[in-house]
């Protein structure tokens, strides 16, 4: 594939944003108003708190993506800041959470489709078959290429947002303010109610990191990915809050708390019976679109890790269209096995168990990315202001040829390099530190909110990856498959362009770092 064709097949801002929004806005949001109803209007403050925490994580990831626009997203950032083992654990847990979560999303898709085809819910084998058909259909779409999968993601995101936006805009015309009285209906303190509702809503923002993972398939990743991450998170937060206000303002809280389809009930009250079917269709499309986006990531994450020698080499193979077909297929086979092992259970039981299995692993990348940014900030401060070695001989500001290198070869915003050749993280260090700490605290709070059982299963999943890491390191050191030895691999500096020199420690007698 020529360079021009490869660039043409990469995705831009809108598809990257659709990946973020589409992966966050799954099927669960259609049930949230019923879960929030017992708390009353104070739940809106819970949404605002969660949105602020999610935006802190989004801004953190946006900054990291701008400075390290490498495939793998949180994995790449953790590797750069904390080293091989923490990065592997991020990728290992995240990959497992993806394919196990895909099994849950496909089950949710079947559940909403049962509105139109009741036999899907009545016959477990038929329901499992429909879930598997959705997984493999979208695996085929993703095997065609990231751009093809991105087009599907863009359209399904637009379609899934229609009922939510309709409820959050037109639905406000039917809003009854009395439904928000009392403002705190929980019977407890406002602080306790806000904490409880924020715990319920934080899951709606999982997936905000989605655009950072397929960085190699994004045009101008150093600019596109940060914009898509922040824009997607902000758009999802706005839709969530407006839609929740709309539903709560239409359906009385007592009735809403007992509802199994709150959006459909609200739509039926104001537009008639046909509107309930419209909402159910939107929920099914929402689950289908989320499944497509997460299947894309189930191939892209192990691809990035395999290229570093930390995953088996089969995950690093790509087709002529540049897609990790083997990784997609292996992941979908595992999701298929998980559905098959549980197909005798009810759809609800399957969904609950699988989500429990995957919960912690989706939060770990946020924690490690925050710690990685703090570690990189400390490194920067040690080598001098703005990440450059404090050297009187170095002009201030240094010439671009000495400070900047386009490390991606795609025209992305160049990195600032420290004297050791690693990326210098420019910007007000206090602001960056506060943002990283805020994202870290929010992520830790989210882990606590996950509950003991989810943390227990997630911890076991991470421990199960340690032997795999040890095997891959040993295999690479003894000359097996894998491009590099993880501990010795230097992702920075990038290959030096002909005739270009990096700043060098005046005390070094030989060539600069990386020669």
C-alpha positions in Angstrom: 0.0 0.0 0.0 1.5 3.4 -1.0 1.9 6.2 1.4 -0.9 8.2 -0.3 -3.3 5.3 -0.1 -2.4 4.6 3.5 -3.1 8.2 4.4 -6.4 8.2 2.5 -7.5 5.2 4.5 -6.9 6.9 7.8 -9.8 8.6 9.7 -10.3 12.2 10.6 -11.8 14.3 13.3 -15.5 13.4 12.9 -15.0 9.6 12.7 -12.5 9.8 15.7 -15.1 11.8 17.6 -17.8 9.3 16.7 -15.6 6.5 18.0 -15.4 8.3 21.4 -19.1 9.1 21.6 -20.2 5.8 20.1 -18.2 3.8 22.5 -19.4 5.8 25.6 -23.1 6.0 24.6 -24.0 2.3 24.7 -27.2 0.7 25.8 -26.9 1.3 29.5 -27.7 5.0 29.3 -31.3 4.2 28.2 -31.9 2.6 31.7 -30.1 5.2 33.9 -33.1 7.6 34.5 -34.9 4.8 36.3 -31.9 4.2 38.5 -31.6 7.9 39.3 -35.3 8.5 39.9 -35.2 7.6 43.7 -32.8 10.4 44.3 -34.8 13.1 42.5 -33.4 16.3 40.9 -30.2 16.1 42.9 -29.0 13.4 40.5 -28.3 16.1 38.0 -25.6 17.4 40.3 -24.3 13.8 40.3 -24.1 14.0 36.5 -22.3 17.3 36.7 -19.7 15.9 39.2 -19.1 12.8 37.0 -18.9 14.9 33.9 -16.2 17.1 35.5 -14.2 14.1 36.5 -14.5 12.5 33.1 -13.4 15.8 31.5 -10.4 15.9 33.7 -9.4 12.4 32.4 -10.2 13.5 28.8 -7.9 16.5 29.1 -5.2 14.4 30.6 -5.4 11.9 27.8 -5.6 14.7 25.2 -2.4 16.2 26.6 -0.7 12.8 26.5 -1.9 12.1 23.0 -0.6 15.4 21.8 2.8 14.6 23.1 2.9 10.9 22.5 0.7 10.2 19.4 1.4 6.5 19.4 -1.0 3.6 18.9 -2.2 1.9 22.1 -3.2 5.1 23.9 -3.0 4.5 27.7 -0.7 1.6 27.1 1.8 3.8 25.2 1.6 6.5 27.8 2.2 4.1 30.7 5.1 2.5 28.9 6.7 5.8 28.4 6.2 7.0 31.9 6.3 3.8 34.1 7.9 1.0 32.1 7.1 -2.3 30.5 5.3 -4.3 33.2 2.7 -1.6 34.2 2.1 -0.9 30.5 1.6 -4.6 29.9 -0.9 -4.9 32.7 -2.9 -1.9 31.3 -3.0 -3.6 27.9 -3.7 -7.1 29.2 -6.6 -6.0 31.5 -8.0 -3.6 28.9 -7.9 -6.2 26.1 -9.7 -8.8 28.3 -12.3 -6.1 29.3 -12.9 -5.3 25.6 -13.7 -8.8 24.3 -15.6 -9.8 27.4 -17.4 -6.5 27.3 -18.3 -7.1 23.7 -20.0 -10.3 24.7 -22.1 -8.2 27.2 -22.9 -5.5 24.6 -24.0 -8.1 22.0 -26.4 -9.5 24.7 -27.7 -6.0 25.3 -28.3 -5.6 21.6 -30.3 -8.8 21.5 -32.3 -7.7 24.5 -33.4 -4.5 22.8 -34.0 -6.3 19.6 -36.4 -8.6 21.4 -38.8 -5.7 21.5 -39.4 -6.5 17.8 -38.6 -10.2 17.9 -39.8 -11.6 21.3 -38.4 -15.1 20.6 -34.9 -13.7 21.0 -35.6 -13.3 24.8 -37.7 -16.4 25.1 -35.2 -18.9 23.5 -31.7 -18.6 25.1 -30.1 -20.5 22.2 -31.7 -18.2 19.6 -30.7 -15.1 21.6 -27.1 -16.4 21.9 -27.0 -17.1 18.1 -28.2 -13.5 17.4 -25.5 -12.1 19.7 -22.9 -14.1 17.9 -24.2 -13.0 14.5 -23.8 -9.4 15.5 -20.2 -10.0 16.8 -19.0 -11.7 13.6 -20.8 -9.4 11.2 -19.0 -6.4 12.8 -15.7 -8.4 13.0 -16.0 -8.7 9.2 -16.6 -5.0 8.8 -13.6 -4.1 10.9 -11.4 -6.6 9.0 -12.2 -4.5 5.9 -10.4 -1.6 7.4 -10.5 1.1 10.1 -12.1 3.6 7.7 -14.9 1.2 6.9 -15.5 0.5 10.5 -15.3 4.2 11.1 -18.1 5.0 8.6 -20.4 2.5 10.4 -19.4 4.1 13.7 -20.3 7.6 12.4 -23.7 6.7 11.1 -24.7 4.5 14.1 -23.6 7.3 16.4 -25.8 9.8 14.6 -28.8 7.5 14.7 -28.3 6.6 18.4 -28.1 10.2 19.4 -31.4 11.1 17.7 -33.8 9.7 20.5 -31.5 11.1 23.2 -31.3 14.6 21.6 -35.1 14.5 20.9 -35.8 13.8 24.6 -33.3 16.4 25.8 -34.6 19.2 23.5 -38.2 18.6 22.4 -39.0 16.7 25.5 -38.3 19.8 27.6 -41.4 21.3 26.2 -43.4 18.8 28.3 -41.3 19.2 31.4 -43.2 19.4 34.7 -41.1 21.2 37.4 -43.1 19.5 40.2 -41.3 16.2 39.3 -38.2 17.7 40.8 -39.8 18.4 44.1 -38.3 17.6 46.6 -34.9 18.2 45.0 -33.3 15.5 47.1 -35.8 12.7 47.4 -33.3 10.2 48.8 -34.1 11.0 52.5 -30.4 11.4 53.2 -27.9 14.2 52.9 -27.3 16.0 49.6 -23.7 15.0 49.7 -24.5 11.3 50.1 -27.1 11.5 47.3 -24.7 13.2 44.9 -22.0 10.6 45.7 -24.5 7.7 45.1 -25.8 9.2 41.8 -22.3 10.0 40.6 -21.3 6.3 41.2 -24.2 5.3 39.0 -23.4 7.7 36.2 -19.6 7.3 36.0 -20.0 4.1 33.9 -21.6 6.2 31.1 -18.2 7.7 30.5 -16.1 4.6 30.1 -14.6 4.6 26.6 -13.6 8.2 26.5 -10.1 7.0 25.6 -11.2 5.3 22.5 -9.7 7.7 19.9 -6.2 7.4 21.5 -5.8 3.6 20.8 -5.8 3.4 17.0 -3.4 6.4 16.6 -1.7 4.9 13.6 -4.9 4.9 11.7 -5.8 8.6 12.5 -4.7 11.5 10.3 -2.5 14.0 12.1 -2.9 12.1 15.4 -1.1 14.7 17.5 -4.0 17.2 16.8 -6.9 15.0 15.8 -6.9 12.7 18.8 -6.9 15.4 21.6 -9.7 17.3 19.9 -11.8 14.2 19.3 -11.3 13.0 23.0 -12.3 16.4 24.5 -15.1 17.1 22.0 -16.6 13.6 22.3 -16.5 13.6 26.1 -18.1 17.1 26.2 -20.8 16.1 23.7 -21.7 12.9 25.5 -21.9 14.8 28.9 -24.3 17.4 27.4 -26.5 14.8 25.8 -26.6 12.7 29.0 -27.6 15.6 31.2 -30.3 17.1 28.9 -31.8 13.7 28.2 -32.0 12.8 31.9 -33.6 16.1 32.7 -36.1 15.5 29.9 -37.2 12.1 31.1 -37.4 13.1 34.7 -39.5 16.1 33.8 -42.0 14.0 31.8 -42.4 10.8 34.0 -43.3 11.2 37.7 -40.5 9.9 39.9 -42.5 7.1 41.5 -43.4 5.7 38.1 -40.0 6.3 36.7 -38.3 4.3 39.4 -40.3 1.2 38.5 -39.8 1.6 34.7 -37.9 -0.9 32.7 -37.7 1.4 29.7 -37.7 5.0 30.9 -37.0 6.7 27.6 -39.7 4.6 25.9 -42.2 5.4 28.6 -41.4 9.1 28.4 -41.7 9.1 24.6 -45.0 7.3 24.7 -46.5 9.8 27.2 -45.9 12.7 24.9 -45.9 11.3 21.3 -48.0 8.1 21.5 -47.3 4.4 21.2 -45.2 4.6 18.1 -42.6 6.6 19.9 -41.8 3.7 22.3 -40.8 1.6 19.3 -38.6 4.4 18.1 -36.8 4.6 21.4 -36.3 0.8 21.5 -34.9 0.9 17.9 -32.5 3.7 19.0 -31.3 1.6 21.9 -30.7 -1.4 19.7 -28.7 0.8 17.2 -26.8 2.3 20.2 -25.7 -1.2 21.3 -24.9 -2.2 17.8 -22.7 0.9 17.2 -20.9 0.5 20.5 -20.2 -3.1 19.6 -18.7 -2.0 16.3 -16.4 0.6 18.1 -15.2 -1.8 20.7 -14.5 -4.5 18.2 -12.3 -2.0 16.4 -10.3 -1.5 19.6 -10.1 -5.3 20.3 -7.7 -5.5 17.4 -5.9 -2.2 17.7 -4.8 -2.5 21.3 -3.0 -5.9 21.1 -1.6 -4.8 17.7 0.3 -1.9 19.5 1.5 -4.2 22.3 2.6 -7.0 19.9 4.7 -4.5 18.0 6.6 -3.9 21.3 7.1 -7.6 21.8 4.8 -7.9 24.8 2.0 -9.8 23.1 2.4 -12.9 20.9 3.5 -12.0 17.4 0.2 -13.2 15.8 -1.5 -10.0 17.2 1.0 -7.9 15.4 0.2 -9.2 11.9 -1.8 -6.9 9.6 -3.6 -7.6 6.3 -2.9 -5.8 3.0 -5.5 -3.3 4.1 -3.6 -2.6 7.3 -6.0 -4.3 9.7 -5.0 -6.7 12.5 -7.3 -9.5 11.2 -5.8 -12.2 13.4 -6.2 -10.1 16.5 -9.8 -9.3 15.6 -10.6 -13.0 15.0 -8.9 -14.3 18.2 -10.7 -11.7 20.3 -14.1 -12.5 18.7 -13.5 -16.2 19.2 -12.9 -15.5 23.0 -16.1 -13.4 23.1 -17.9 -16.3 21.4 -16.7 -18.8 23.9 -17.8 -16.6 26.8 -21.3 -16.3 25.4 -21.4 -20.0 24.7 -20.4 -20.9 28.3 -23.2 -18.7 29.6 -26.0 -19.1 27.0 -28.1 -21.2 29.3 -28.4 -18.3 31.8 -30.9 -15.5 31.2 -29.7 -12.4 29.3 -29.7 -10.3 32.4 -27.6 -12.9 34.3 -25.1 -13.1 31.4 -24.8 -9.3 31.1 -24.3 -8.8 34.9 -21.5 -11.5 35.2 -19.6 -10.2 32.2 -19.7 -6.6 33.2 -18.5 -7.6 36.7 -15.6 -9.4 35.1 -14.6 -6.4 33.0 -15.3 -3.4 35.3 -11.9 -2.8 37.0 -9.9 -3.3 33.8 -11.6 -0.4 32.1 -10.6 1.9 34.9 -7.0 0.9 35.4 -5.8 2.7 32.2 -7.0 6.0 33.7 -5.0 5.4 36.9 -1.8 4.4 35.2 -2.1 7.2 32.6 -2.4 9.8 35.4 0.6 8.3 37.2 2.6 8.2 33.9 2.0 11.9 33.3 3.1 12.7 36.8 6.3 10.6 36.3 7.0 12.3 33.0 6.5 15.7 34.6 9.0 14.8 37.4 11.4 13.7 34.7 11.0 17.0 32.9 11.5 19.0 36.0 14.8 17.2 36.7 16.3 18.0 33.3 15.4 21.7 33.3 12.5 24.1 32.5 10.3 23.2 29.6 11.9 19.8 29.5 15.3 21.0 28.2 18.6 20.5 29.9 19.6 23.7 31.6 22.5 24.5 29.4 23.9 28.1 29.1 25.2 27.2 25.6 21.8 26.4 24.3 20.0 29.4 22.8 16.7 30.5 24.3 14.4 29.8 22.6 16.4 27.1 20.9 16.2 26.8 17.1 13.4 24.5 15.9 15.9 22.2 14.3 17.4 21.6 17.7 14.1 21.3 19.7 11.5 19.8 17.4 11.2 16.6 15.4 8.2 15.3 13.7 8.3 11.8 15.2 5.3 10.5 13.4 6.1 11.2 9.8 2.5 12.2 9.3 2.8 16.0 9.8 1.7 15.7 13.4 2.6 18.5 15.9 6.3 17.8 16.6 7.5 16.8 20.1 9.7 18.9 22.3 12.8 16.8 23.1 14.8 16.9 26.3 18.5 16.5 26.3 18.2 12.7 26.7 16.1 12.5 23.6 12.9 11.8 25.4 9.8 13.9 25.0 9.7 17.2 26.9 6.2 17.9 28.2 5.9 21.6 27.7 3.3 23.7 29.4 2.6 25.1 32.9 3.8 22.3 35.1 1.5 23.2 38.0 -1.6 23.1 35.8 -0.5 19.7 34.4 0.2 18.3 37.8 -3.2 19.5 39.2 -4.9 17.9 36.2 -3.1 14.6 36.6 -3.9 14.5 40.3 -7.5 15.4 39.7 -7.8 12.6 37.0 -6.0 10.2 39.4 -8.3 10.9 42.3 -11.4 10.6 40.1 -10.2 7.3 38.8 -9.4 5.9 42.2 -12.9 7.1 43.4 -14.4 5.2 40.4 -12.5 2.0 41.4 -13.9 2.3 45.0 -17.4 2.8 43.5 -17.0 -0.4 41.5 -17.4 -2.5 44.6 -15.4 -5.2 46.3 -16.4 -8.0 44.0 -15.5 -6.2 40.8 -12.1 -5.2 42.3 -11.5 -8.8 43.3 -12.2 -10.2 39.8 -10.3 -7.4 38.2 -7.3 -8.0 40.4 -7.3 -11.7 39.6 -7.3 -10.9 35.8 -4.3 -8.6 36.2 -2.4 -11.3 38.2 -3.2 -13.8 35.5 -1.3 -11.6 33.0 2.0 -11.6 34.9 3.1 -15.1 33.7 2.3 -14.0 30.1 4.5 -11.0 30.5 7.3 -13.0 32.0 7.0 -15.5 29.1 7.1 -12.8 26.4 10.1 -11.1 28.0 12.0 -14.4 28.2 11.0 -15.4 24.7 12.2 -12.1 23.3 15.5 -12.2 25.1 16.2 -15.7 23.9 15.6 -14.7 20.3 12.0 -15.7 19.9 9.3 -13.7 18.1 8.9 -10.0 19.0 10.7 -7.0 17.6 12.4 -5.8 20.8 13.5 -6.6 24.4 10.9 -4.7 26.4 13.3 -3.4 29.1 15.9 -2.3 26.5 13.6 -0.9 23.9 13.8 2.9 23.6 10.7 4.4 22.1 12.5 7.8 22.2 14.3 9.4 20.6 12.8 8.8 17.2 15.1 8.1 14.2 17.1 11.2 13.6 16.6 12.9 10.3 19.7 13.3 8.1 21.8 16.2 9.2 19.7 17.0 12.3 21.3 17.1 15.7 19.8 16.8 19.1 20.9 18.8 22.1 23.8 17.0 23.8 25.1 17.0 27.3 28.3 19.1 27.2 30.0 16.5 29.4 29.5 13.6 26.9 32.6 12.8 25.0 31.1 10.8 22.2 27.9 10.9 20.1 24.6 12.0 21.5 22.0 9.6 22.9 20.6 7.2 20.4 23.6 7.0 18.1 
